[in-house]
Amino acid sequence: VIAALYEGRGITRDVGIAVLSLTSTSHQLFQFADTAVFTKTLRQLQIVHPVEIVLAESLNETAANPTSLRDLVEAQLPDARLFMVPRRSFNERLGREWLSRYCRDELVEGLMVTLESKTAALAAFAALLHYITETQNIGFLENSMIVVFHASEGMCFIDASTARILELVTNHNHAKDAMHFLSSISHVKTNMGARLLRSNILQPLCDANTLEGRLDAVEEIMKSADGGTAVRQGLENLLNMDQTLTVLLFPPAKPNLAHAEQLINTVIALKHVLLTIQPLAKHTESFRSEVLAAIHSVLTDSRVEAVRDLVNATVSDEVAWQTSPIGMRNQRCYCVKTGCNGLLDVARQTYRETSSDVYELVEQYNARYSRSFKIAYTSSMRFYLTDAEASSAADLPDEFINCVQKGKQLTFTTLELLSLNNRLNESLTEVYLLSDSLIMELVEQIQPRIGILCHVSESLALLDVLASFAFDAQRRSMVRPEFTDTLAIKGGRHPILDAASPTLVANDTYCSGGANVQIITGPNMSGKSTYLRQIGLLNIMAQIGSYVPAEYCSVRLAKRIAARMGNDDDLEGNASSFMLEMREMAAILHGLGPTDVILIDELGRGTGLTEGMALTYAICAHFAQQSAFVFLATHFLDLADTLGEIPSIVNLHFQVQVHPDREVPFRFLHSLGDHPSSITHYGLDVAAMAQMDPVVIGHARSI
């Protein structure tokens, strides 16, 4: 994935983003007004996850400014490679011209109307295409691109910090740990489905009709005779269709032998995909929900059958996708039907005879030396010999060379075998080059119909995600969410913990216009932070069209979900934990919307007690005058009592049984109760549980 960023010069701070994926069939444009710290831009980049980012050279002139776009991108996406290009490459006029030339005809008119005032997006598009043609040896076919402009409307905004806190796609403590929200709900079978699910989690939907359509589909899959098993099994055999179509969409500017080989692979993969979707079309035939019926309609489109006929007219009936290198090499060799080209048939006969010579040579070695040498093949080494009995080169006759110990066996070759490998390579090169002209003719016939194949890929990705939701709902006790003006959850369970623990304690949640701010108190480790995360995750599950782990769930569609938790310093930004906390709270308050869900853990703890309580009170009082749903966990018990006097603020606490005569004085129930917590000085008890020196604890109690 390669992205280009363009920061507009106007006072609105418009940012344009163009994204081109070499493993996807549709390419994306974005434009939005951003804040001084480019929150939306960074969030969008983390969603598309580019490996290379193109920026204008002039941005580098402000490197001393800690909030410059370049510096922020470097800090937030350290794994991405940044490339600075002249600002003249970001040419809006050229972007408009290239969009008209390369985008599919049926999309151009609508895009031009949509992008009429989106100059930043068009400028980024121009720079991206210029960069790719100059550096990637990739050309673009006229009337071939599928370009999608994404407006921010209809999506829920989740910033990068919130995604990290809620562990949406990575584990907060261990980046390589597979335990996170995505892994806990994902049962997709395809790469396309995995990409769509990840994107949906980071950018949930806000349109009730779209979500109800998804939920209808999930419910129908669950109620089908086999519970969606046949669909999931059919998807399991599917190759990465996006990657297949990408090769067809992006021919190299200078074709070569490697591309010829890749193109043959792609056509074989396309044949496999077209065969695989036939049973999937059959499995979706009986579905009646609008979304599943639309998917079935795409899979059975007459244009798909036309592509299948084109492929079958050129590609041999016996050719099929193989997973082994030698298997795929043979499939490439015999991809084109016999009789299409006489010279190709002769070249293949030479290849066949040379291949037979390889196996005969191995038999001769075994007979000559009374050994059991075996032939093996890799793409890099070609044919070579192995022997599990020999422990070193000294155990082999002198004619065996290039001996390498690999595990428990020895690998080696001979001059004769090397010579045969060279002859095989020569015949294969001839086969590939002769096949290439015929395959290119086939691809040229397919290209006008690539649009429907892209729709097939998108439909299969959505089907995969919906089948995954259905599977998850069947294996766990989950309910279909409703969309109302109230957040009401009965028996809600934390999705990540629920997937790992069958004994998880469930809790209720209720938030409405008359009680939109919830203050949650309780001792350390009682479950406050987990509960806050649970609220955010259940909201997200509902807003991606999934069932929810609860007895009942009603959700108000949130335009933004924001979480503020943690107490870390920003050493590079020279900001204390309190300064960082205030920056994040300022951003939350500045962009506060009427349907936002705000999750805050221990606000004001990074400064003095008086200032911290005063700020927390003022912020909560401000929230109480809005309609956003706010959940705040705090240890300021006096503050909770005072805030409880405000009508729209509700006090809750996590219940704990106290046993002062025991070594561990608390028994955490992890269940939510009304009113503020009545337990005081629990910090001393928690310190004692942490094996703090009893003398120190006693001194603290006396103070």
Secondary structure as GFF3:
##gff-version 3
##sequence-region A 1 703
A	DSSP	beta_strand	2	7	.	.	.	ID=ss1
A	DSSP	beta_strand	14	20	.	.	.	ID=ss2
A	DSSP	beta_strand	26	33	.	.	.	ID=ss3
A	DSSP	alpha_helix	39	48	.	.	.	ID=ss4
A	DSSP	beta_strand	52	56	.	.	.	ID=ss5
A	DSSP	three_ten_helix	57	62	.	.	.	ID=ss6
A	DSSP	alpha_helix	69	76	.	.	.	ID=ss7
A	DSSP	beta_strand	81	85	.	.	.	ID=ss8
A	DSSP	three_ten_helix	87	89	.	.	.	ID=ss9
A	DSSP	alpha_helix	92	102	.	.	.	ID=ss10
A	DSSP	alpha_helix	105	114	.	.	.	ID=ss11
A	DSSP	alpha_helix	119	135	.	.	.	ID=ss12
A	DSSP	beta_strand	146	150	.	.	.	ID=ss13
A	DSSP	alpha_helix	160	165	.	.	.	ID=ss14
A	DSSP	alpha_helix	181	185	.	.	.	ID=ss15
A	DSSP	alpha_helix	191	202	.	.	.	ID=ss16
A	DSSP	alpha_helix	208	223	.	.	.	ID=ss17
A	DSSP	alpha_helix	229	236	.	.	.	ID=ss18
A	DSSP	alpha_helix	241	249	.	.	.	ID=ss19
A	DSSP	alpha_helix	257	283	.	.	.	ID=ss20
A	DSSP	alpha_helix	290	299	.	.	.	ID=ss21
A	DSSP	alpha_helix	302	314	.	.	.	ID=ss22
A	DSSP	alpha_helix	325	333	.	.	.	ID=ss23
A	DSSP	alpha_helix	342	369	.	.	.	ID=ss24
A	DSSP	beta_strand	374	378	.	.	.	ID=ss25
A	DSSP	beta_strand	382	387	.	.	.	ID=ss26
A	DSSP	three_ten_helix	393	395	.	.	.	ID=ss27
A	DSSP	beta_strand	401	406	.	.	.	ID=ss28
A	DSSP	beta_strand	409	413	.	.	.	ID=ss29
A	DSSP	alpha_helix	415	446	.	.	.	ID=ss30
A	DSSP	three_ten_helix	447	449	.	.	.	ID=ss31
A	DSSP	alpha_helix	450	475	.	.	.	ID=ss32
A	DSSP	beta_strand	482	483	.	.	.	ID=ss33
A	DSSP	beta_strand	487	492	.	.	.	ID=ss34
A	DSSP	alpha_helix	495	500	.	.	.	ID=ss35
A	DSSP	beta_strand	507	511	.	.	.	ID=ss36
A	DSSP	beta_strand	517	521	.	.	.	ID=ss37
A	DSSP	alpha_helix	528	542	.	.	.	ID=ss38
A	DSSP	beta_strand	552	555	.	.	.	ID=ss39
A	DSSP	beta_strand	561	564	.	.	.	ID=ss40
A	DSSP	alpha_helix	577	590	.	.	.	ID=ss41
A	DSSP	beta_strand	597	601	.	.	.	ID=ss42
A	DSSP	alpha_helix	609	624	.	.	.	ID=ss43
A	DSSP	beta_strand	629	633	.	.	.	ID=ss44
A	DSSP	alpha_helix	637	643	.	.	.	ID=ss45
A	DSSP	beta_strand	649	658	.	.	.	ID=ss46
A	DSSP	beta_strand	666	674	.	.	.	ID=ss47
A	DSSP	alpha_helix	682	689	.	.	.	ID=ss48
A	DSSP	alpha_helix	694	702	.	.	.	ID=ss49
###
